[in-house]
Amino acid sequence: MKILLLITLLTTSLFASSNNELLMSQFYANKLIHELGDERKNLVSLIGLADTVHMCSVSASESAYKISNRNNIVIKRVSLNPRNIGLSAADVWEQKALLAIIESKFTFFQV
């Protein structure tokens, strides 16, 4: 969850074109992270920690879809090397963001 938060905040702060866009992107990123955290806590209490890890792979995409629809925004997972090009190929803006994250990750993760 901490890595998701770091990547989300890094992306929203690096590429916002205006202060309003930055605030909106941070708001929705925070909303997604809190929703995922709440679902994870509920799953741990219902099915245990081991099964929760598997369920997160399903619930994360469902939560992103729900937030996207409710707020008329796009939340999606993309990759520079997607397995399914039709679903997860990064567009030009997303490629720029992913490359910036990859290039700067050592700055953020060095001890």
Secondary structure, DSSP 8 states (H G I E B T S, - for coil): -HHHHHHHHHHHHHH-SSHHHHHHHHHHHHHHHHHHHHHHHHHHHHH-HHHHHHHHHHHHHHHHHHHHHHHT------BSS-SSHHHHB--HHHHHHHHHHHHHHHHHH--
